[in-house]
Amino acid sequence: MLTIGLTGGIGSGKSTVSDIFQSLDVPIIDSDLIAREVVEPGEPGLDAIIQLFGSEVLHPDGTLNREHLRHLIFNDASARKQLDQILHPLIRKRSQQQLAALDTPYAILSIPLLVENGLDKSVDRVLVVDCPKQVQIERICKRDNVTPDQARAILAAQCEREQRLQVADDIIDSNTSYANMTQQVQNLHGQYLSLAGSS
């Protein structure tokens, strides 16, 4: 099965592109969604996080307090690395399980930090959703109710736009109308089906 790694910076329009592919009955394996699943109560991921950071990372109901955890790792590179070492193998394993259960010509693996984590080699093609940085900043401010400076700080934690574009096999320009994005996705859908058929 052909695997397409879908990525893009925060506010680039990845979710919209994912939704359009999904409307064409293309399965989406979403690493953000899986990242939430592997830290649910009773999951080994949550147990490992409690061992590392203590039970203060939990809400009173026993679920993970993401905001508190984000605060703990935001300025602590080694804590962030330890968290990644817990979560990444679990996310990868579950992604592979979901992929193995599929019977379709191709599937989309939606991985926001595909390039940052060197996962571009683990997929057949890299699809980057792209728009100018200023557009990203405006979208982040509007969506997350943050200041432009806060939006820039969030962007600074991700790799540069150029770095992503360098590894891209395919690019969707999201600085356009929804109709145009849909057309771009439909064109790629046709390409991916014929690539999957010929491989």
N, C-alpha and C positions, 0 to 999 in steps of 0.2 A: 504494500500500500504506500502511495506517495504521501510524504508528510511535509506540510507547509508550516514553517515557524512564523507566526504573526507577531510583530512587535512594533514598537513606536514609543516615543517619550510620553510622559503624562500630559493629558490634554490634547493628544494628537488625533484622537478619533478612533482608537482601536475598537472600543465597544460597539460603535456604530457599524464599523466594517464587519466585526464578528456577527452582529445581528443580521446583516444583509446576507452573509454566507449561510447563516443558520436558516434563513428564509428560503434558501435554495436547497435545503435538506443536507447540507454539508455538516458532518459532526464537528463540534468544537470541544477540544479538551482545554479547559481554562485553568492555567496554573494558579491564578489568584483565588479561584473558587476552591481548588484542591488545597491551597495553603490554609484556607479557613477550615476545611474539613479535617485536616490532620491535627488540628489543635483543639478539637471539640472534646468535651469531658469524656473520659474513658479511653481516649486515643493516646498511644505511646508518645506522640509529639508533645502533648500537653504535660504529661508526666515528666518528660525530660526538661521542659522549660521550667517547671516548678523546682526540679532538682537544681537547676542552674541559677535561677533568680529568686527562689523562695516563693512562699504562698502569697506574698503581697502583689503578685502579678494577676491575682484572681479577683473577680467580682465576688460579692457575698454568695451568689448562686452557684459558684464553682466554675463559671465560664471565664475565659481569658479576657483580661482587661487590656485590650490592644493599645489603648491610648497610653496607659502607664508603661507598657512594654516598649512602645515607640520612644517614649520619653527616656527610658533607661538606656536604650541603645543609640539614641540620636547622636550624642557626642562621645560615644565610646566605641571606637573601631573594633577593639578586641571582643567586646560583648556582642557586637553585631556579627562578627565572624563566627563566634561560638553558636549564635542563634542560627546562622546560615548552615553551619555544619550539622545541626539537628534537623532543620526543615528540608533542605535541598534533597537529600537522599530519599526522604519520605515522599516528597512531591514527585520526584522523578519516578519512583517505584509505582506510585498510584497512576501517574500519567501513562506509563508503559502498560499497566494492567488494563486501563480503559482503552488504550490503542489496540491491544491484543484482542479485545472483545468485539472490535468493529469488523464489519464486512462491507466496506465501501471503497470506491476507487481511490479516494484521497481523504485526508482529515487535516483539520487546522489545529495546530498546537499554539494557543495564545500564551505567549511568555513575555511579559513586560521587560524583564531584564535579560533577554536572550543574549544580547551582545556583551553586556557587563559580566555575565556569568560564563561566557565562552561556550554557549550552547548552540551557536549557529552551525557547528560541525555535526550536531546530532540530528539535524533535519535535512530533508532533500533540497528544500528551497527556503529562502528567507524572504518574507513579504513585509516590507516596512511601510507603515502608515505615517505620512509625513506632512508637515505644514511649517511655516515660518515660526521662529521662536516667539515673536511678538503675539502671534495668534494663540499659541499655547498659553502664554502668560494671561492673556485676556480670558481664555476659557477656564483656566484654573481659578482665577479670581472670582469669576461668576459662579462656577460650580461649587467651589469649596469655601466661598466667602472669606478669602484671604487678601492681603495687600499685595501689590505687584512685587515688593521686596521679598515677601514670604514665598511667592510663586517662583521667583528667581532662585531662591535658596533650595526649593524642592527640585527644580530643574538641574541645579548644580550638582546634586547627589547622583544624577544619572549621567550616562555617557553623552558625549557631544553628538548633535544631529549628524554631522559629517561622518563620524565613526560608524553610525548605523547605516548610512547610505552607502558606505564603502562595501559592506558585506551583503547588501540587498541584491537579490536576484530580480525582485519585482517591487515596484513602488506604487502606492496609491496616494494621490494628492488629495488631502482632506480639506484643503482651503478652497472649497467649492460647494456647489449645491448638493443636497441629498440625492437628487436625481442623477447628477453627474457621478457621484460616488457609487451609486447603484450600478450605473453603466460600466464603470471601471471594474467593479467586482464581477459583474456578469461576463465581461471579456476575459478576466483571469480564470473564472470558473470554466469557461470553454477550453482555455489553454491547459488547465490542470487536468481536465477530463481526458484530453487527447494525450497529454504526457503520461498519465496513469495507464491509458490503454496501450501505449506503445512500449512501455517499459517491461 
